[in-house]
């Protein structure tokens, strides 16, 4: 702390001297007295005099003003140029990113001082022109740093969560991503201040910066170099001033970074006005998930999603997925990791990311097609009509803001509430999800809450605008058993209160049995079985479903050992032809090599054995 106090004191004194130079300087820095030239320190001149008899202390104090002006001017120019461009290309990617980074790489491949000299040669010598040159030069550092951090931050779950509630891309960049890239920017700013001080001194030393007879630390060093043999002490005051200032700025920047907090290149997403779905392709008809109902909230039909990398073959990740959810109903999506459960939920919200593309099918919410909406229309739907609760609340909540402000933001954006009304409604929502001392907890940051409380906050934010459909993406996985049951009870109570439909994504069949009305089992990007909960548990028809149920710990004793499904879910692009479960199935037959449709009415199964059984039942 003593070192920090010393650094703050040095910078404080520097700033005060820069502001009060006209009053605290013992002499005019330009006043010459040739009879007193090159004097050593004395009572009349505490730091001696230079070759023209000018007081070194006075010139050092006025040099503080030049140092403050120079660093503020060049650093501000670097920030104004580098940070916005870095934010834009880091978030947008694509051709913008490629072109800008090639230009930046060309600039940084040349020694920086040479770039500055070329710019000064074009603009002309002088302090302000030199600072413009340095600002342009150092803007490349801010641009590259900002771009790199944004590339990582844009993939965080809290960014997806902000998009779910309908925040625009501009608001996401400025309100959500920018505060989280502040720590590294602060460090870069302090490094830039030190570099600017050194660069300004160097440019003034060679006559391209501040012009004589004006006083700056660089020109003072130039004078000292010319008269080193006669008075070597002339180099000490400006040299010590530069060293102390640079070290103090860097040290204080590290402290500020630590006190503030934490601090994948991809193809560009399609333009906001472009539809998300290509024209429908000719294909074999598939069974509808169930007959249409008047109270139907969500209907997904024949959904296909592919990985579309530039210059590469498209790889399917979701194929022929059809689902329907009625008002007040909870549909569970179950299956192993990699089955496509979360991706199906993200497709509803239009959050597939830049390399994923929906190529076929339709998604209708409350009877309205939302699969081909542009970005602006989707932002209006997110949060208001459909919301999502993510698996890990510690990443879906923005660490830079209080939990209350994050809920209030949704209310102000979507419902147009005033700040006071949004605050009051936020406290009500926090209280409604069962968090005590709601007003106090609204002022807490995500890291100050337990996992259960943070998940309740995420639920409160998702329900703040009374959505018709709630997508819960494994919301209890990271919680202990007791808290898990409390969250499940909360979901049931809130669903009864708001009358919303719910898609509950989980890999835990026991949780699905507790909270869901119907279950859809997914495997390798497709639905293999759907049924009412009781029917599914009593009589699973697909071998994969039977394997999942038999692997439940409560469904097997220790002797014989707990059954397992051999192998693992194949990666997209490596799926077997025909039934995708055939390599892990103990009932595999030759007919499994052909493509098998999802058939049935209220109960639907994608298995050749089930189809044969149905056919025999009809014939008999």
C-alpha positions in Angstrom: 0.0 0.0 0.0 2.9 2.3 0.7 4.1 1.9 -2.9 0.6 2.6 -4.2 0.4 5.7 -2.1 3.8 6.8 -3.3 2.7 6.3 -7.0 -0.5 8.2 -6.4 1.4 11.0 -4.7 3.8 11.3 -7.6 1.0 11.5 -10.2 -0.9 13.9 -8.0 2.1 16.2 -7.7 2.7 16.0 -11.4 -0.9 17.0 -12.2 -0.9 19.9 -9.6 2.4 21.2 -11.0 1.0 21.1 -14.5 -2.1 23.1 -13.5 -0.3 25.5 -11.1 2.9 26.0 -13.1 2.3 29.7 -13.6 2.2 30.2 -9.8 4.6 27.7 -8.3 7.5 28.2 -10.7 10.2 30.4 -9.1 11.3 31.9 -12.5 10.0 32.3 -16.0 11.1 29.2 -17.9 12.0 31.3 -20.9 14.0 33.9 -19.0 17.7 33.9 -20.0 20.7 34.9 -18.0 23.9 34.1 -19.9 26.0 35.2 -17.0 24.5 32.3 -14.9 24.7 29.6 -17.5 25.4 26.0 -16.6 25.4 26.6 -12.9 25.2 23.6 -10.5 22.3 23.4 -7.9 22.4 26.3 -5.5 20.1 28.2 -3.1 19.1 30.6 -5.9 18.5 27.8 -8.5 17.7 24.5 -6.7 18.3 22.4 -9.8 20.9 24.7 -11.4 20.6 26.4 -14.8 21.0 25.4 -18.4 23.2 26.6 -21.2 21.2 29.9 -21.6 21.0 30.5 -17.8 17.3 29.4 -17.6 16.2 27.9 -14.3 16.0 24.1 -14.6 13.4 23.7 -11.8 11.1 26.1 -13.6 11.5 24.4 -16.9 11.0 21.0 -15.2 7.7 22.3 -13.7 6.5 23.6 -17.1 7.6 20.3 -18.6 5.0 18.7 -16.3 2.3 20.6 -18.2 3.6 19.4 -21.6 3.8 15.8 -20.3 0.1 15.9 -19.1 -1.1 17.6 -22.4 0.9 15.2 -24.6 -0.1 12.0 -22.8 -3.8 13.0 -22.6 -4.0 14.0 -26.2 -2.2 11.0 -27.7 -3.9 8.5 -25.4 -7.3 9.9 -26.1 -6.7 9.8 -29.8 -5.5 6.1 -29.6 -8.6 5.2 -27.5 -11.1 7.0 -29.7 -9.7 5.3 -32.9 -8.7 1.9 -31.6 -11.5 0.8 -29.1 -14.6 1.4 -31.3 -13.0 -0.2 -34.3 -11.9 -3.2 -32.1 -15.3 -3.5 -30.7 -16.9 -3.5 -34.1 -14.7 -6.0 -35.9 -14.4 -8.2 -32.8 -18.1 -8.6 -32.5 -19.0 -8.6 -36.2 -16.1 -10.6 -37.7 -16.1 -11.5 -41.3 -14.6 -9.3 -44.1 -14.4 -6.2 -41.8 -12.2 -8.1 -39.4 -10.0 -9.5 -42.1 -9.4 -6.2 -43.9 -8.8 -4.1 -40.8 -6.4 -6.7 -39.3 -4.3 -6.9 -42.5 -3.9 -3.1 -42.4 -3.0 -3.2 -38.7 -0.5 -6.0 -39.3 1.2 -4.0 -42.0 1.5 -1.0 -39.7 2.9 -2.9 -36.7 5.5 -4.7 -38.9 7.2 -1.3 -39.3 9.2 0.2 -36.3 6.8 2.5 -34.5 9.1 5.5 -34.3 9.5 5.3 -38.1 5.7 5.3 -38.6 5.4 8.4 -36.3 8.2 10.2 -38.2 6.4 9.5 -41.5 3.2 10.9 -40.1 4.9 14.0 -38.7 6.7 14.5 -42.0 3.2 14.7 -43.6 1.6 16.8 -40.9 4.6 18.9 -39.9 6.5 19.2 -36.6 5.0 20.5 -33.4 3.5 19.1 -30.2 -0.1 18.6 -31.3 0.9 17.1 -34.7 3.3 14.8 -32.9 0.6 13.6 -30.6 -1.8 13.0 -33.5 1.0 10.8 -35.0 1.5 8.9 -31.7 -2.3 8.6 -31.2 -2.6 6.9 -34.6 0.4 4.7 -33.9 -0.8 3.5 -30.5 -4.4 3.0 -31.6 -3.3 -0.3 -33.2 -2.5 -1.7 -29.7 -6.0 -0.8 -28.4 -7.6 -2.1 -31.5 -5.9 -5.5 -31.3 -6.5 -5.8 -27.6 -10.2 -4.9 -27.8 -10.8 -7.2 -30.7 -9.1 -10.1 -28.9 -11.1 -9.7 -25.7 -14.4 -9.2 -27.6 -13.8 -12.4 -29.5 -13.8 -14.2 -26.2 -16.5 -12.3 -24.4 -19.1 -12.5 -27.2 -19.2 -16.3 -26.7 -20.0 -16.0 -23.0 -23.4 -17.1 -21.8 -24.3 -13.7 -20.4 -24.1 -12.3 -23.9 -26.5 -14.9 -25.2 -28.7 -14.2 -22.2 -28.8 -10.5 -23.1 -29.8 -11.5 -26.6 -32.5 -13.7 -25.3 -34.2 -10.8 -23.5 -34.1 -8.8 -26.8 -31.2 -6.4 -26.3 -29.9 -4.9 -29.5 -26.3 -5.6 -30.7 -25.3 -2.0 -29.9 -26.6 -2.3 -26.4 -24.9 -5.6 -25.9 -21.6 -4.2 -27.0 -21.8 -1.0 -24.9 -23.7 -2.2 -21.9 -22.6 -5.8 -21.5 -19.4 -6.5 -23.3 -17.6 -3.2 -22.9 -17.6 -3.1 -19.0 -16.0 -6.5 -19.0 -13.1 -5.5 -21.3 -12.4 -2.4 -19.2 -9.6 -4.0 -17.0 -7.3 -5.0 -19.8 -8.0 -1.6 -21.5 -7.0 0.2 -18.2 -3.7 -1.7 -18.2 -3.1 -0.9 -21.9 -3.9 2.8 -21.2 -1.3 3.0 -18.4 1.2 1.3 -20.6 0.4 3.7 -23.4 0.7 6.7 -21.1 4.2 5.6 -20.3 5.1 4.9 -23.9 3.7 8.3 -25.0 5.9 10.0 -22.4 9.0 8.2 -23.7 8.0 8.8 -27.3 7.3 12.5 -26.8 10.6 12.9 -25.0 12.3 11.1 -27.9 10.6 13.1 -30.6 11.3 16.4 -28.7 14.9 15.2 -28.3 15.3 15.0 -32.1 13.4 18.2 -32.7 10.1 16.7 -34.0 8.0 17.3 -30.9 7.8 20.5 -28.8 9.9 23.2 -30.4 12.4 25.4 -28.6 12.4 27.5 -26.6 9.3 25.8 -25.0 10.2 23.6 -22.0 9.6 19.9 -22.1 11.5 17.0 -20.6 12.6 15.9 -24.0 14.1 19.2 -25.0 15.8 19.4 -21.6 17.5 16.0 -22.2 18.6 17.3 -25.6 20.3 20.3 -24.0 21.8 18.1 -21.3 23.3 15.8 -24.0 25.0 18.7 -25.7 26.7 19.9 -22.5 27.3 16.6 -20.7 31.0 17.3 -20.3 30.4 20.7 -18.7 27.4 19.9 -16.4 26.3 16.2 -16.3 23.7 17.1 -13.6 21.4 18.6 -16.3 20.2 15.2 -17.4 19.2 14.1 -13.9 16.0 16.1 -13.3 14.2 15.3 -16.6 15.4 11.7 -16.5 14.2 11.1 -12.9 10.9 12.8 -13.8 10.3 10.5 -16.7 11.2 7.4 -14.8 9.1 8.2 -11.7 6.1 9.2 -13.9 6.2 6.1 -16.1 6.6 3.7 -13.1 3.9 5.4 -11.1 1.4 5.2 -14.0 2.0 1.6 -14.6 1.8 0.6 -10.9 -1.4 2.6 -10.4 -2.9 1.0 -13.5 -2.3 -2.5 -12.1 -4.0 -1.6 -8.9 -7.0 -0.1 -10.7 -7.3 -3.3 -12.9 -7.3 -5.5 -9.8 -9.9 -3.4 -8.0 -12.3 -3.3 -10.9 -12.5 -7.1 -11.6 -11.9 -9.6 -14.3 -10.7 -8.9 -17.3 -12.8 -17.5 -31.8 -12.6 -15.9 -34.7 -15.6 -17.0 -36.8 -17.3 -16.1 -40.0 -19.5 -13.0 -40.0 -23.1 -13.6 -39.1 -25.7 -13.0 -41.9 -27.0 -9.4 -42.2 -29.8 -8.5 -39.9 -32.3 -8.3 -42.7 -31.4 -11.7 -44.1 -33.8 -14.6 -43.4 -32.5 -17.3 -41.2 -33.8 -20.1 -43.3 -33.1 -21.0 -46.8 -35.9 -21.8 -49.2 -37.5 -25.2 -48.3 -36.0 -28.1 -50.0 -37.9 -31.1 -51.4 -37.9 -33.9 -48.9 -39.9 -36.9 -47.7 -42.8 -35.9 -45.5 -42.5 -36.6 -41.8 -45.1 -37.1 -39.2 -46.3 -34.1 -37.3 -45.5 -34.1 -33.6 -49.2 -34.1 -32.7 -52.4 -32.7 -34.0 -52.7 -28.9 -33.9 -54.5 -27.6 -30.8 -56.1 -24.2 -30.2 -54.0 -23.6 -27.1 -50.7 -24.5 -28.8 -47.8 -22.2 -27.9 -44.9 -23.7 -29.9 -44.7 -25.9 -32.9 -41.4 -27.0 -34.5 -41.7 -29.0 -37.8 -38.9 -30.8 -39.7 -36.1 -28.6 -38.2 -32.7 -29.0 -39.9 -29.5 -27.3 -38.7 -26.1 -27.5 -40.2 -22.6 -26.3 -39.6 -21.8 -24.1 -42.5 -18.0 -23.2 -42.5 -16.8 -21.1 -45.4 -15.3 -23.3 -48.1 -16.3 -26.5 -46.3 -19.0 -29.1 -46.7 -22.1 -28.5 -44.6 -22.3 -30.9 -41.6 -25.8 -31.6 -40.2 -26.2 -31.3 -36.5 -30.0 -31.3 -36.1 -32.3 -33.2 -38.6 -36.0 -33.6 -38.9 -36.9 -32.4 -35.4 -40.6 -31.9 -34.8 -42.1 -30.8 -31.5 -45.2 -29.1 -30.1 -46.0 -27.6 -26.7 -49.4 -26.4 -25.5 -50.2 -23.6 -23.1 -49.4 -24.7 -19.5 -47.6 -27.8 -20.7 -44.0 -28.8 -19.9 -42.1 -30.8 -22.5 -38.9 -32.4 -21.4 -36.0 -32.8 -23.9 -33.7 -35.6 -22.6 -30.7 -37.4 -23.9 -26.9 -37.6 -23.5 -24.6 -34.6 -24.0 -24.2 -33.9 -27.7 -27.8 -35.0 -28.6 -28.8 -31.5 -29.7 -31.1 -30.6 -26.8 -29.6 -27.1 -26.1 -29.2 -26.4 -29.8 -32.9 -26.9 -30.4 -33.7 -24.4 -27.7 -31.2 -21.9 -29.1 -32.7 -22.3 -32.6 -36.1 -21.1 -31.3 -34.5 -17.9 -30.1 -32.3 -17.4 -33.2 -29.1 -17.8 -31.3 -27.4 -20.4 -33.4 -24.2 -18.4 -33.8 -22.2 -17.5 -37.0 -21.3 -21.0 -38.2 -24.6 -22.7 -37.6 -27.5 -22.3 -40.1 -31.1 -23.4 -40.2 -31.7 -25.0 -43.6 -35.2 -26.5 -43.4 -38.3 -26.5 -41.3 -40.4 -24.0 -39.4 -40.8 -22.6 -35.9 -44.1 -21.1 -34.9 -44.8 -19.3 -31.6 -48.4 -18.6 -30.7 -49.3 -19.4 -34.4 -46.7 -16.9 -35.7 -43.7 -18.0 -37.8 -40.6 -16.7 -36.1 -37.9 -18.8 -38.0 -37.6 -16.2 -40.8 -37.8 -13.0 -38.8 -35.1 -10.4 -39.2 -32.9 -9.4 -36.3 -35.0 -6.4 -35.2 -38.2 -8.5 -35.1 -36.4 -11.3 -33.2 -35.2 -8.8 -30.6 -38.9 -7.9 -30.0 -39.8 -11.5 -29.5 -37.0 -12.4 -27.2 -37.8 -11.7 -23.6 -41.3 -10.7 -24.3 -42.7 -13.9 -25.8 -40.0 -16.4 -25.2 -37.2 -16.4 -22.6 -34.5 -18.8 -21.6 -32.8 -19.8 -18.3 -29.3 -21.1 -18.8 -27.5 -23.9 -17.0 -24.9 -21.9 -15.1 -26.2 -18.6 -13.5 -22.7 -17.5 -12.7 -22.0 -17.1 -16.4 -25.4 -16.1 -17.6 -25.5 -13.1 -15.2 -23.1 -10.2 -16.1 -20.4 -10.0 -13.4 -20.1 -6.2 -13.9 -23.6 -5.2 -12.7 -25.8 -5.9 -9.8 -28.5 -8.5 -10.2 -31.2 -5.9 -9.7 -29.9 -3.7 -12.4 -29.9 -6.7 -14.8 -33.6 -7.4 -14.1 -34.5 -3.7 -14.3 -32.8 -3.4 -17.7 -35.2 -5.9 -19.2 -38.2 -4.1 -17.7 -37.0 -0.8 -19.0 -36.2 -2.1 -22.5 -39.2 -4.3 -23.0 -41.9 -2.6 -20.9 -40.7 1.0 -21.0 -40.8 1.4 -17.2 -39.2 4.3 -15.5 -36.1 3.7 -13.4 -38.1 3.8 -10.2 -40.9 1.6 -11.4 -38.4 -0.9 -12.8 -36.6 -0.9 -9.4 -39.8 -1.5 -7.6 -40.9 -4.3 -9.9 -37.4 -5.9 -9.7 -37.7 -6.2 -5.9 -41.2 -7.8 -6.3 -39.8 -10.3 -8.8 -36.8 -11.2 -6.5 -39.2 -11.6 -3.6 -41.5 -13.8 -5.8 -38.8 -16.3 -6.6 -38.3 -16.9 -2.9 -35.2 -14.8 -2.1 -35.4 -13.1 1.4 -34.5 -9.4 1.8 -35.2 -8.8 -1.8 -34.4 -5.1 -1.8 -31.0 -5.8 -0.3 -30.2 -8.7 -2.6 -31.1 -6.5 -5.6 -27.9 -4.5 -4.9 -25.7 -7.7 -4.8 -23.4 -8.8 -7.6 -23.7 -12.3 -9.0 -20.5 -13.5 -7.2 -22.0 -12.5 -3.9 -24.9 -15.0 -4.2 -25.0 -18.7 -3.8 -25.7 -20.9 -6.8 -29.4 -21.4 -5.9 -30.0 -17.7 -5.3 -28.2 -16.8 -8.6 -30.4 -19.3 -10.5 -33.5 -17.8 -8.9 -32.3 -14.4 -10.1 -31.9 -15.8 -13.6 -35.5 -17.2 -13.4 -36.8 -13.8 -12.2 -35.2 -12.0 -15.1 -36.5 -14.6 -17.6 -40.1 -14.2 -16.3 -39.9 -10.4 -15.9 -42.0 -9.8 -19.0 -44.4 -12.7 -18.7 -43.2 -14.8 -21.7 -45.5 -17.3 -23.3 -42.7 -19.9 -23.5 -39.8 -20.5 -21.1 -36.8 -22.6 -22.2 -35.0 -24.0 -19.2 -31.6 -25.4 -20.3 -30.5 -27.8 -17.5 -31.2 -25.2 -14.8 -30.6 -27.5 -11.9 -27.5 -29.4 -13.0 -25.0 -27.2 -11.1 -27.1 -27.3 -7.8 -27.2 -29.7 -4.9 -30.1 -32.0 -4.5 -32.0 -29.9 -1.9 -31.7 -26.7 -3.8 -32.5 -28.6 -7.0 -35.9 -29.7 -5.6 -36.6 -26.1 -4.5 -35.9 -24.8 -8.0 -38.2 -27.5 -9.6 -41.0 -26.5 -7.1 -40.5 -22.9 -8.1 -40.8 -23.7 -11.8 -44.1 -25.5 -11.2 -45.5 -22.7 -9.1 -44.5 -20.0 -11.6 -45.9 -22.0 -14.5 -49.2 -22.3 -12.7 -49.2 -18.6 -12.0 -48.1 -17.3 -15.4 -49.8 -20.1 -17.5 -46.7 -20.3 -19.7 -45.5 -23.3 -21.7 -42.1 -24.7 -20.8 -39.4 -26.6 -22.6 -37.2 -28.3 -20.0 -33.8 -29.4 -21.3 -32.1 -32.0 -19.1 -30.1 -35.2 -19.1 -31.6 -36.4 -15.9 -34.7 -38.5 -16.4 -35.6 -38.3 -12.8 -35.9 -34.5 -13.0 -37.9 -34.8 -16.2 -40.3 -37.2 -14.5 -40.8 -34.7 -11.7 -41.5 -31.6 -13.7 -42.6 -32.6 -17.2 -45.9 -33.6 -18.7 -44.4 -35.1 -21.9 -40.9 -36.2 -22.8 -39.0 -36.1 -26.1 -35.9 -38.3 -26.2 -33.2 -36.9 -28.5 -30.2 -38.8 -29.8 -27.5 -37.6 -32.3 -29.5 -34.6 -33.5 -32.9 -36.2 -33.9 -36.0 -37.1 -31.8 -36.2 -40.9 -31.3 -39.2 -41.1 -29.0 -42.0 -38.9 -27.5 -44.6 -39.9 -25.0 -46.5 -38.9 -21.9 -44.2 -39.2 -18.9 -46.1 -42.1 -17.3 -46.3 -44.0 -20.5 -42.6 -43.5 -21.3 -41.5 -44.7 -17.9 -43.9 -47.6 -17.8 -43.2 -48.9 -21.4 -40.2 -47.4 -23.2 -40.3 -48.4 -26.9 -37.0 -47.2 -28.3 -33.8 -49.1 -27.2 -32.1 -45.9 -26.4 -34.9 -44.8 -24.1 -34.8 -48.2 -22.4 -31.0 -47.9 -22.0 -31.4 -44.4 -20.3 -34.1 -45.7 -17.9 -32.2 -48.8 -17.0 -29.1 -46.7 -16.2 -30.9 -44.7 -13.6 -29.3 -45.5 -10.2 -32.7 -45.9 -8.5 -33.8 -48.4 -11.2 -31.0 -50.9 -10.5 -29.6 -52.7 -7.5 -25.8 -53.1 -6.9 -25.9 -56.7 -8.0 -25.8 -57.1 -10.9 -23.8 -53.9 -11.6 -25.6 -50.8 -12.9 -26.3 -51.2 -16.7 -24.6 -48.8 -19.1 -25.1 -48.0 -22.8 -21.8 -48.9 -24.5 -20.0 -46.3 -26.6 -20.9 -42.6 -26.9 -23.0 -40.3 -29.0 -21.3 -40.0 -32.4 -20.2 -36.6 -33.5 -22.0 -34.7 -36.3 -20.6 -35.9 -39.6 -19.9 -39.4 -38.3 -23.5 -40.6 -37.9 -24.2 -44.1 -39.2 -26.4 -44.5 -42.2 -29.9 -45.3 -41.1 -30.6 -45.6 -37.4 -28.0 -43.5 -35.6 -28.2 -45.7 -32.5 -27.5 -48.9 -34.3 -23.8 -49.1 -33.3 -24.8 -49.1 -29.6 -27.9 -51.2 -29.9 -28.2 -54.8 -28.9 -31.2 -55.3 -31.2 -29.6 -54.2 -34.4 -30.9 -55.9 -37.6 -30.3 -55.4 -41.3 -33.3 -53.1 -41.6 -31.6 -50.6 -39.3 -29.3 -49.6 -42.1 -32.2 -47.7 -43.8 -33.4 -44.3 -42.8 -36.1 -44.7 -40.2 -38.9 -42.1 -39.8 -40.5 -41.0 -36.6 -44.0 -42.6 -36.6 -47.0 -42.7 -34.4 -49.7 -40.4 -33.1 -49.8 -39.4 -29.4 -46.8 -41.7 -29.0 -44.0 -41.5 -31.6 -41.0 -43.7 -32.0 -38.1 -43.9 -34.5 -37.4 -47.6 -34.4 -37.9 -50.4 -36.9 -38.9 -52.9 -34.2 -41.7 -50.5 -33.1 -42.8 -50.1 -36.7 -43.0 -53.9 -37.2 -44.9 -54.3 -34.0 -47.5 -51.7 -35.1 -47.8 -53.4 -38.5 -48.4 -56.8 -36.9 -51.0 -55.2 -34.6 -52.9 -53.7 -37.6 -52.8 -56.9 -39.6 -54.0 -59.0 -36.7 
